[in-house]
Amino acid sequence: RTLKPRPNPKMAASVMELLREVLVKFLMPEKCFDEFFVNFNLLDVPCLKTVLSKGLGIGIILGSVMVKLPQVFKLVGAGSAEGLSFGAVLLELLAITGTMAYSIAHSFPFRYRRC
């Protein structure tokens, strides 16, 4: 006879609370967490839009950082910026500054508001 492990309700509750804390802090409003994980309503359109929008925003920011990491590591490892085009770096800085100024002027939120 084999013994089957019994689920531990206290451990399941603590995992659920940890999941709630992380997801509500970074990805979704509490209302959407309840819709998805308590009511199991995975097709709630306003929540899907919010989660997709925030997920894409986080993905774009992480992708932008990851694109620059190899260059930063190479510069730090070499201890010099020799060979780096000053004009290209300046042009990139101007493009980022222009986008930021436009976003601030139009009051675009950096972080999406909660529902």
PyMOL commands that place a pseudoatom at each C-alpha (Angstrom):
pseudoatom trace, name=CA, resn=ARG, resi=1, chain=A, elem=C, hetatm=0, pos=[0.000, 0.000, 0.000]
pseudoatom trace, name=CA, resn=THR, resi=2, chain=A, elem=C, hetatm=0, pos=[1.386, 3.401, -0.987]
pseudoatom trace, name=CA, resn=LEU, resi=3, chain=A, elem=C, hetatm=0, pos=[0.784, 6.534, 0.979]
pseudoatom trace, name=CA, resn=LYS, resi=4, chain=A, elem=C, hetatm=0, pos=[-0.330, 9.600, -0.934]
pseudoatom trace, name=CA, resn=PRO, resi=5, chain=A, elem=C, hetatm=0, pos=[0.784, 12.959, 0.388]
pseudoatom trace, name=CA, resn=ARG, resi=6, chain=A, elem=C, hetatm=0, pos=[-2.057, 15.093, 1.678]
pseudoatom trace, name=CA, resn=PRO, resi=7, chain=A, elem=C, hetatm=0, pos=[-2.243, 18.712, 0.629]
pseudoatom trace, name=CA, resn=ASN, resi=8, chain=A, elem=C, hetatm=0, pos=[-1.392, 21.118, 3.388]
pseudoatom trace, name=CA, resn=PRO, resi=9, chain=A, elem=C, hetatm=0, pos=[-4.094, 23.863, 3.492]
pseudoatom trace, name=CA, resn=LYS, resi=10, chain=A, elem=C, hetatm=0, pos=[-1.863, 26.260, 5.453]
pseudoatom trace, name=CA, resn=MET, resi=11, chain=A, elem=C, hetatm=0, pos=[0.920, 25.980, 2.906]
pseudoatom trace, name=CA, resn=ALA, resi=12, chain=A, elem=C, hetatm=0, pos=[-1.523, 26.448, 0.012]
pseudoatom trace, name=CA, resn=ALA, resi=13, chain=A, elem=C, hetatm=0, pos=[-2.937, 29.568, 1.662]
pseudoatom trace, name=CA, resn=SER, resi=14, chain=A, elem=C, hetatm=0, pos=[0.522, 31.041, 2.223]
pseudoatom trace, name=CA, resn=VAL, resi=15, chain=A, elem=C, hetatm=0, pos=[1.498, 30.367, -1.399]
pseudoatom trace, name=CA, resn=MET, resi=16, chain=A, elem=C, hetatm=0, pos=[-1.728, 32.003, -2.571]
pseudoatom trace, name=CA, resn=GLU, resi=17, chain=A, elem=C, hetatm=0, pos=[-1.061, 35.065, -0.384]
pseudoatom trace, name=CA, resn=LEU, resi=18, chain=A, elem=C, hetatm=0, pos=[2.490, 35.346, -1.718]
pseudoatom trace, name=CA, resn=LEU, resi=19, chain=A, elem=C, hetatm=0, pos=[1.186, 35.060, -5.286]
pseudoatom trace, name=CA, resn=ARG, resi=20, chain=A, elem=C, hetatm=0, pos=[-1.457, 37.709, -4.545]
pseudoatom trace, name=CA, resn=GLU, resi=21, chain=A, elem=C, hetatm=0, pos=[1.128, 40.068, -3.066]
pseudoatom trace, name=CA, resn=VAL, resi=22, chain=A, elem=C, hetatm=0, pos=[3.523, 39.800, -6.011]
pseudoatom trace, name=CA, resn=LEU, resi=23, chain=A, elem=C, hetatm=0, pos=[0.914, 39.944, -8.782]
pseudoatom trace, name=CA, resn=VAL, resi=24, chain=A, elem=C, hetatm=0, pos=[-1.070, 42.811, -7.241]
pseudoatom trace, name=CA, resn=LYS, resi=25, chain=A, elem=C, hetatm=0, pos=[2.108, 44.803, -6.636]
pseudoatom trace, name=CA, resn=PHE, resi=26, chain=A, elem=C, hetatm=0, pos=[3.520, 44.447, -10.152]
pseudoatom trace, name=CA, resn=LEU, resi=27, chain=A, elem=C, hetatm=0, pos=[0.955, 43.210, -12.667]
pseudoatom trace, name=CA, resn=MET, resi=28, chain=A, elem=C, hetatm=0, pos=[-2.713, 43.530, -11.790]
pseudoatom trace, name=CA, resn=PRO, resi=29, chain=A, elem=C, hetatm=0, pos=[-5.219, 45.267, -9.524]
pseudoatom trace, name=CA, resn=GLU, resi=30, chain=A, elem=C, hetatm=0, pos=[-6.665, 43.289, -6.636]
pseudoatom trace, name=CA, resn=LYS, resi=31, chain=A, elem=C, hetatm=0, pos=[-10.042, 43.167, -8.397]
pseudoatom trace, name=CA, resn=CYS, resi=32, chain=A, elem=C, hetatm=0, pos=[-8.450, 41.360, -11.343]
pseudoatom trace, name=CA, resn=PHE, resi=33, chain=A, elem=C, hetatm=0, pos=[-6.597, 38.934, -9.077]
pseudoatom trace, name=CA, resn=ASP, resi=34, chain=A, elem=C, hetatm=0, pos=[-9.925, 38.009, -7.519]
pseudoatom trace, name=CA, resn=GLU, resi=35, chain=A, elem=C, hetatm=0, pos=[-11.541, 37.616, -10.948]
pseudoatom trace, name=CA, resn=PHE, resi=36, chain=A, elem=C, hetatm=0, pos=[-8.767, 35.349, -12.226]
pseudoatom trace, name=CA, resn=PHE, resi=37, chain=A, elem=C, hetatm=0, pos=[-7.803, 33.307, -9.164]
pseudoatom trace, name=CA, resn=VAL, resi=38, chain=A, elem=C, hetatm=0, pos=[-10.843, 33.364, -6.857]
pseudoatom trace, name=CA, resn=ASN, resi=39, chain=A, elem=C, hetatm=0, pos=[-13.750, 33.410, -9.328]
pseudoatom trace, name=CA, resn=PHE, resi=40, chain=A, elem=C, hetatm=0, pos=[-11.747, 31.605, -12.078]
pseudoatom trace, name=CA, resn=ASN, resi=41, chain=A, elem=C, hetatm=0, pos=[-13.123, 34.068, -14.635]
pseudoatom trace, name=CA, resn=LEU, resi=42, chain=A, elem=C, hetatm=0, pos=[-10.154, 34.128, -17.020]
pseudoatom trace, name=CA, resn=LEU, resi=43, chain=A, elem=C, hetatm=0, pos=[-12.106, 35.897, -19.770]
pseudoatom trace, name=CA, resn=ASP, resi=44, chain=A, elem=C, hetatm=0, pos=[-12.877, 39.140, -17.920]
pseudoatom trace, name=CA, resn=VAL, resi=45, chain=A, elem=C, hetatm=0, pos=[-12.116, 41.632, -20.708]
pseudoatom trace, name=CA, resn=PRO, resi=46, chain=A, elem=C, hetatm=0, pos=[-11.230, 44.742, -18.619]
pseudoatom trace, name=CA, resn=CYS, resi=47, chain=A, elem=C, hetatm=0, pos=[-8.841, 42.673, -16.492]
pseudoatom trace, name=CA, resn=LEU, resi=48, chain=A, elem=C, hetatm=0, pos=[-7.320, 40.983, -19.530]
pseudoatom trace, name=CA, resn=LYS, resi=49, chain=A, elem=C, hetatm=0, pos=[-6.680, 44.387, -21.082]
pseudoatom trace, name=CA, resn=THR, resi=50, chain=A, elem=C, hetatm=0, pos=[-5.079, 45.685, -17.901]
pseudoatom trace, name=CA, resn=VAL, resi=51, chain=A, elem=C, hetatm=0, pos=[-2.849, 42.636, -17.409]
pseudoatom trace, name=CA, resn=LEU, resi=52, chain=A, elem=C, hetatm=0, pos=[-1.845, 42.523, -21.074]
pseudoatom trace, name=CA, resn=SER, resi=53, chain=A, elem=C, hetatm=0, pos=[-1.060, 46.241, -21.089]
pseudoatom trace, name=CA, resn=LYS, resi=54, chain=A, elem=C, hetatm=0, pos=[1.028, 46.087, -17.919]
pseudoatom trace, name=CA, resn=GLY, resi=55, chain=A, elem=C, hetatm=0, pos=[2.756, 42.892, -19.036]
pseudoatom trace, name=CA, resn=LEU, resi=56, chain=A, elem=C, hetatm=0, pos=[3.712, 44.411, -22.381]
pseudoatom trace, name=CA, resn=GLY, resi=57, chain=A, elem=C, hetatm=0, pos=[4.932, 47.586, -20.672]
pseudoatom trace, name=CA, resn=ILE, resi=58, chain=A, elem=C, hetatm=0, pos=[7.127, 45.626, -18.284]
pseudoatom trace, name=CA, resn=GLY, resi=59, chain=A, elem=C, hetatm=0, pos=[8.373, 43.469, -21.155]
pseudoatom trace, name=CA, resn=ILE, resi=60, chain=A, elem=C, hetatm=0, pos=[9.314, 46.498, -23.248]
pseudoatom trace, name=CA, resn=ILE, resi=61, chain=A, elem=C, hetatm=0, pos=[11.215, 48.091, -20.362]
pseudoatom trace, name=CA, resn=LEU, resi=62, chain=A, elem=C, hetatm=0, pos=[13.047, 44.842, -19.510]
pseudoatom trace, name=CA, resn=GLY, resi=63, chain=A, elem=C, hetatm=0, pos=[13.851, 44.276, -23.182]
pseudoatom trace, name=CA, resn=SER, resi=64, chain=A, elem=C, hetatm=0, pos=[15.230, 47.789, -23.531]
pseudoatom trace, name=CA, resn=VAL, resi=65, chain=A, elem=C, hetatm=0, pos=[17.493, 47.276, -20.534]
pseudoatom trace, name=CA, resn=MET, resi=66, chain=A, elem=C, hetatm=0, pos=[18.652, 43.853, -21.729]
pseudoatom trace, name=CA, resn=VAL, resi=67, chain=A, elem=C, hetatm=0, pos=[19.623, 45.245, -25.140]
pseudoatom trace, name=CA, resn=LYS, resi=68, chain=A, elem=C, hetatm=0, pos=[22.073, 47.657, -23.504]
pseudoatom trace, name=CA, resn=LEU, resi=69, chain=A, elem=C, hetatm=0, pos=[23.552, 45.256, -20.928]
pseudoatom trace, name=CA, resn=PRO, resi=70, chain=A, elem=C, hetatm=0, pos=[26.166, 43.643, -23.228]
pseudoatom trace, name=CA, resn=GLN, resi=71, chain=A, elem=C, hetatm=0, pos=[27.487, 47.086, -24.170]
pseudoatom trace, name=CA, resn=VAL, resi=72, chain=A, elem=C, hetatm=0, pos=[27.633, 48.176, -20.519]
pseudoatom trace, name=CA, resn=PHE, resi=73, chain=A, elem=C, hetatm=0, pos=[29.446, 44.961, -19.498]
pseudoatom trace, name=CA, resn=LYS, resi=74, chain=A, elem=C, hetatm=0, pos=[31.932, 45.400, -22.318]
pseudoatom trace, name=CA, resn=LEU, resi=75, chain=A, elem=C, hetatm=0, pos=[32.633, 49.016, -21.333]
pseudoatom trace, name=CA, resn=VAL, resi=76, chain=A, elem=C, hetatm=0, pos=[33.071, 48.114, -17.674]
pseudoatom trace, name=CA, resn=GLY, resi=77, chain=A, elem=C, hetatm=0, pos=[35.305, 45.164, -18.537]
pseudoatom trace, name=CA, resn=ALA, resi=78, chain=A, elem=C, hetatm=0, pos=[37.486, 47.249, -20.852]
pseudoatom trace, name=CA, resn=GLY, resi=79, chain=A, elem=C, hetatm=0, pos=[37.603, 50.165, -18.430]
pseudoatom trace, name=CA, resn=SER, resi=80, chain=A, elem=C, hetatm=0, pos=[37.303, 52.519, -21.386]
pseudoatom trace, name=CA, resn=ALA, resi=81, chain=A, elem=C, hetatm=0, pos=[34.727, 53.814, -23.844]
pseudoatom trace, name=CA, resn=GLU, resi=82, chain=A, elem=C, hetatm=0, pos=[37.243, 53.870, -26.692]
pseudoatom trace, name=CA, resn=GLY, resi=83, chain=A, elem=C, hetatm=0, pos=[35.602, 53.010, -29.992]
pseudoatom trace, name=CA, resn=LEU, resi=84, chain=A, elem=C, hetatm=0, pos=[32.167, 54.113, -28.865]
pseudoatom trace, name=CA, resn=SER, resi=85, chain=A, elem=C, hetatm=0, pos=[30.670, 56.716, -31.168]
pseudoatom trace, name=CA, resn=PHE, resi=86, chain=A, elem=C, hetatm=0, pos=[29.930, 59.883, -29.211]
pseudoatom trace, name=CA, resn=GLY, resi=87, chain=A, elem=C, hetatm=0, pos=[27.514, 61.036, -31.927]
pseudoatom trace, name=CA, resn=ALA, resi=88, chain=A, elem=C, hetatm=0, pos=[25.499, 57.809, -31.775]
pseudoatom trace, name=CA, resn=VAL, resi=89, chain=A, elem=C, hetatm=0, pos=[25.236, 57.963, -27.978]
pseudoatom trace, name=CA, resn=LEU, resi=90, chain=A, elem=C, hetatm=0, pos=[24.226, 61.640, -28.144]
pseudoatom trace, name=CA, resn=LEU, resi=91, chain=A, elem=C, hetatm=0, pos=[21.603, 60.934, -30.817]
pseudoatom trace, name=CA, resn=GLU, resi=92, chain=A, elem=C, hetatm=0, pos=[20.153, 58.088, -28.745]
pseudoatom trace, name=CA, resn=LEU, resi=93, chain=A, elem=C, hetatm=0, pos=[20.049, 60.315, -25.658]
pseudoatom trace, name=CA, resn=LEU, resi=94, chain=A, elem=C, hetatm=0, pos=[18.221, 63.035, -27.620]
pseudoatom trace, name=CA, resn=ALA, resi=95, chain=A, elem=C, hetatm=0, pos=[15.656, 60.527, -28.917]
pseudoatom trace, name=CA, resn=ILE, resi=96, chain=A, elem=C, hetatm=0, pos=[14.970, 59.193, -25.417]
pseudoatom trace, name=CA, resn=THR, resi=97, chain=A, elem=C, hetatm=0, pos=[14.772, 62.724, -24.004]
pseudoatom trace, name=CA, resn=GLY, resi=98, chain=A, elem=C, hetatm=0, pos=[12.316, 63.779, -26.717]
pseudoatom trace, name=CA, resn=THR, resi=99, chain=A, elem=C, hetatm=0, pos=[10.067, 60.801, -26.025]
pseudoatom trace, name=CA, resn=MET, resi=100, chain=A, elem=C, hetatm=0, pos=[10.188, 61.476, -22.286]
pseudoatom trace, name=CA, resn=ALA, resi=101, chain=A, elem=C, hetatm=0, pos=[9.421, 65.190, -22.725]
pseudoatom trace, name=CA, resn=TYR, resi=102, chain=A, elem=C, hetatm=0, pos=[6.458, 64.396, -25.000]
pseudoatom trace, name=CA, resn=SER, resi=103, chain=A, elem=C, hetatm=0, pos=[5.102, 61.876, -22.485]
pseudoatom trace, name=CA, resn=ILE, resi=104, chain=A, elem=C, hetatm=0, pos=[5.446, 64.315, -19.593]
pseudoatom trace, name=CA, resn=ALA, resi=105, chain=A, elem=C, hetatm=0, pos=[3.851, 67.148, -21.586]
pseudoatom trace, name=CA, resn=HIS, resi=106, chain=A, elem=C, hetatm=0, pos=[0.831, 64.964, -22.353]
pseudoatom trace, name=CA, resn=SER, resi=107, chain=A, elem=C, hetatm=0, pos=[0.637, 63.598, -18.778]
pseudoatom trace, name=CA, resn=PHE, resi=108, chain=A, elem=C, hetatm=0, pos=[1.109, 59.986, -19.852]
pseudoatom trace, name=CA, resn=PRO, resi=109, chain=A, elem=C, hetatm=0, pos=[1.464, 57.786, -16.764]
pseudoatom trace, name=CA, resn=PHE, resi=110, chain=A, elem=C, hetatm=0, pos=[4.675, 55.784, -16.568]
pseudoatom trace, name=CA, resn=ARG, resi=111, chain=A, elem=C, hetatm=0, pos=[2.843, 53.155, -14.556]
pseudoatom trace, name=CA, resn=TYR, resi=112, chain=A, elem=C, hetatm=0, pos=[-0.686, 52.231, -15.460]
pseudoatom trace, name=CA, resn=ARG, resi=113, chain=A, elem=C, hetatm=0, pos=[-3.416, 53.156, -12.992]
pseudoatom trace, name=CA, resn=ARG, resi=114, chain=A, elem=C, hetatm=0, pos=[-5.295, 50.475, -11.138]
pseudoatom trace, name=CA, resn=CYS, resi=115, chain=A, elem=C, hetatm=0, pos=[-8.895, 49.693, -12.107]
for i in range(1, 115): cmd.bond("trace and resi %d" % i, "trace and resi %d" % (i + 1))
show_as sticks, trace
zoom trace
